[in-house]
């Protein structure tokens, strides 16, 4: 299926999507993980804009937040003792008004995170390192995309477009990220626990069925970061990919009967 829509979230309208803790499967990450998303930030309110989050709520401590702030990408986790650590990108910024793929891998045993922008790892700085392990505390909070209502009310909302959100329960390698960040997945890939294409719906394509509920009626936009998945073969002869640059489709044929 071609990538034809993205989710357009308006911060001023308190819009986001979520699934309750009771209904989700696989999103209570307590160790290693990788998050991925395409984002196009529309405004800078000089405040946190959460891409995805699952943070402490009544009855539990811990959780995680992956977010954009002051043109930088951040990720933080908190353990069961509510002690956190996290990283932020250094000089590599993600400015407003353009699509960028952002990803982070979390190594729980090493208390280490690697952040990627547009398929490449970038320099990062540890910006939080409280005493405790690098594990993630299991929390009863819902899982959110586009906001972080950790206390039960709307807060730290995203303003812009979000597409192709992926949550993995393992550490994705740099090659795995660079080879797949501008392609659509099937949904049955190993260790993929949540995958939302936002192709005019809120469905999770994995077998976990972590389908989201929208709040305050966000809409779907035809502004997308890339047009569709690569065409892997045509009668075993051709390999091609379709991408986009600023909304314009670009096609490339990689091989045809061994010729390029």
N, C-alpha and C positions, 0 to 999 in steps of 0.2 A: 504494500500500500504506500502511495506517495505521501510525503509529509506536506499536507495542505493547510494545516491550521496550527496556531499557537494560542496559548491562553493569555488574554489581555487583562491584567489586574490593575485596578485603579485604587491607589492608596487612599485618596480622598473619599472614596465610597466604602472604605473598610471591607474590601473584597479579598477572599482567599478560598482555598479548598482544603478539606480535611477528611480524616477517617478516625473514628474513636478507637481508643486502645482496645476495647472489648471486641471490636470487629476486625482489627488488623491482624495480619499474620506475617512474621518475619521482620517487622520494623522495630522491635525491641532489641536493638543492637547493643551487646554488652562488651564486645571486643573489637576486632579489626572490621573496617568497613571502607567502602569507597562511595562517594556521592558524585553525580554528574548532572549537569543541566546546561541548556542554552538559555542565555538571558539577554534582554535588551532593555536596559534601565532608561526610563523616560524622564525622570527628574531626580534631583539630589536635595532631599529635605534636611541634610546634615544630621541624619539619624540612621540607625540600623534599618536595613531593608532585608528581611529574612527571605532566603530562597526556599529553605525547608528547615523544619525544626520539630523536635519531640522532646519537650523539656518538662521539668518537675511540675507537678500539680498536687492537689490534695492527696495525701496518702502515699507519697513516694518522693524520692530525691534522685537527681541525676538527669541524664538525657544529653541531647546534642543540638547544635545550631550551626547551620551553614549559611553565611550571609554576606551581603555587600554593604560596605560603609566607606564613605569618603573616597570612592573610586578604587578601593582595595577589596580583595576577597579574604574573608576570615572563616575559620572553623574553630569551634570550641566544644569540648565535652566535659561532663561532670560525672564523677563516680557516685557510688551509693552513699558516701559520706559528704556529698555535695562539695567536693574539692575538684577544681577544674584545671584544665590546661588547654592551650590552643595556639594557633599560628596565624600570621597575616602575611600577605604578599609585601615585598619590599618596594622596588621601583616599578614593578609591573602593574599598571593600573588598568581598570576596566571602566572606561569613560561612558557617559550617557550617550544615547542616540545611535548605538551600533550593536549588532549581534556579537556575542562572544560565548565560546564554550568554556565553562569553568568546572573544575573537578578537584576533589581532594581525596587522598587515601590516608587512612589512620592505622598506624601500627601500635596496637595497644601495649605490647610488651616493652617497646622502646620509647613510648611516649613521643612518637614522631609523626608528623604529618607532612605530606608532599602535596603541594598545590599546583595545578596545571591550568594554563590559559591557552585556549585554541590548540590543544593537543600537545603542548610542550610544558615541561616542568619549569618552574620559575623560582627565584630566590625568595626565601621566607624567613621570618623572624618569629621566635616564640614570644607571644605577647601575654600569655597567662600561664603560670606554672605553680599552682598551689600544692601543698604537701599531699601526696596520695598517689595511687596507681593511675595508669593510663586507661583503665577500664571505664566502661560507661554504665552508670547505674540504671537499672530497669525502672521505668516510671509508668504511671498510669495515665500520663498525659496523652492526648490525641496526637496524631502525626499531621503536621500542617505543611502545605505548600503556599508560599506567598504571604505568610504572616507568622507571628510567634506569640500567640495569646497564652503565655505560660501561666498567667494568673486567672485565666478564664475569660478575660476581656480582650478586645482587639488591641494589639500593640505591635510596633515594629513591622508595619506592612510594607510589602514590595510595591513599587510603582513602575509597571512596564510589562514586557512580554516574557513569558517563560515557555520553554518547549523541551521535549525529550528528557524528562527527569528520570534518572536511574539511581537506584539504591542497591548496592552490592554488599554481601556479608563477608567479603574478603578484600585483600589488598590487590587492586588491579595494577598490573605493571605499566610502565611508561609506553611500551609497545602496544599493549592492549588498548590503552586510552587513545594513543595517536592513530592507530589503525581503524578505530571504530567511532570516533567522536562525531564525525559528519556522515554517519550511516545510521539507518534505522536497524533495530534488532528484531529478532523473532519474538522473544519473550521467554523462551525456554532455556536460555543460556545458564550454565552452571553458576550458582551463587547469586543470581539476579533475583532479589526478593521483592522489588517493586519497580515498575516501568510504566510511565505515563507519557503517551505520545501527544495527548491533547488534540487529537484529530476530530474536533467537534464533539468530544465526549470526555468523561472523567474516568475512563476504564483503566484498570491495571492489566497489562497484557501478560503478566506472569500467572502461574497457577494459584498464587496466593489470593488473587481476586481482591486486592486492596483498592476497590473502587472508591473514588472520592465523592464528597458532597460539597457543592458550591455554596458560598455564603455571599449574600448581597449581589447576586446576579452578575458575575464577571462574564465577559463575552469572548468568543473565539475570533481571532484575527487571521487573515490570509497572509500576513507578513510573517514569513518563516525564514529560519537561518539557512536551510538547504531544501532542495526540492524533493528529493526522494532517495530511497535506498539504491545502492549500485545494482546494475543489471549484471549478474555474475556470468551468465552465458546465454547465447542465442544459438540453439542447436549445437552446442559445444564449440562454437567458433569464436564468438565475440565476447569481449568483456568491456563494459562501459560504466561510467558513473555520471550522475547528474547532480550538480551542485548549484549554488547561486552565489552571486556577488552583488550585494545591495539590492536583492530582490530579482535580479536578472538571472535566468537559467544559463548555466554553462555545462556543456556536455563534453566528455572526453572518451575516446576509444582507446583502450589499453592494448588490445591485441586482436588480430583477425587472421586466423590460420597461421599464427606465428609472425605476422607482419604488423607493423605499427605505422 
